[in-house]
Every structure is written in structure tokens, then in C-alpha cells.
Amino acid sequence: MGLDRGGMIDVGQKDITRREAKAFARVIVGPLILQKIEDGVLDKGDVLEYSKIAGILGAKKTPELIPLCHPLFLEQVRVDIEINRTEASLDIYTTVRCSGKTGVEMEALTGCMISALTVYDMCKMYSHDIEIVAAKLLEKSGGKSGTYVRNQDK
């Protein structure tokens, strides 16, 4: 199958509805880096704030990164980062909302991944054993397909 087939889906006839998606990613940094993050002593600065800003920017730039994504007018992008001492990780949650003709799942996932990559970039000078794991869509609502909530067993 060549590039002459497929393309962006025509959403012209779809109704505008409220859309929301929430995504998750975990960055396992290890106990030593996690302590540096908590103490605020990373050489590059406040990893939590920079990665939140990067996640917001990532969500906004999704159609420039993913070829067949529709450009959307995002009404809200929220990035929350929790320190998980049990896993020696940062748990990233990204929520995206808009009123539109197509969903915001890719924007939520991209926001999570760009946030996670920013954590990696800011911490890599201390270790290259950092892992980005468990990236996934947690839930979405709006549109013809309705509401999806990930089964916690998956």
C-alpha cells in the first residue's frame, strides 16, 4: 500500500461535541535521580515545571508531529506529575479538552510523551538507565464512539 491511499479522515459532516482525553506515562528515574528532583538540585533546573510546560506544548503541536492528525483548537491542556517513590518514577497525567469534530486522544498521548522525554533530557546527565514505560490512553469522552475508560487490569 503506497502513500496514494488513505489520508486525513473527512470530518466535515461531523457534529461539534465536547471532547476530552486523559493519558498516562511513567518515567522510571531511579531513587538517586528522584531524590535530586525532590531536592530541586538538577543542573538543568526544575524538571517538574519544565516537563509540564513541554507536555502542554507537545499537545498543542501534535498535528505537526503526527501526519494525519487534524489541527484542533484546544480549550485546555493540563499536565500533572506525581512523584512515585515506590516505583522511583514520575507519573505523568495529561488531560486535553476541546469542542470539536474529532477526538483529542493523540494530543493527550503526545503531551504525555513530550513531558516524559523532557524528564529524560533533563536527567540523562545522571544516568542513561531512565525508562519511559506504560504510556497509554486512560479515558476519552465525546463523539460518536462515546466514552472509553481503560480497564485497570490492562
ABEGO torsion letter per residue (X at the ends): XBAABEEBBBAAABBBBBBBBBBBBBBBAEAAAAAAAAAGABAAEBAAAAAAAAAAAAAAAAAAABAABBBBBBABBBBBBBBBAAAGBBBBBBBBBBBBABBAAAAAAAAAAAAAAAAAAAAAAABAABBBBGBBBABBBEEAAEBBBBBAAX
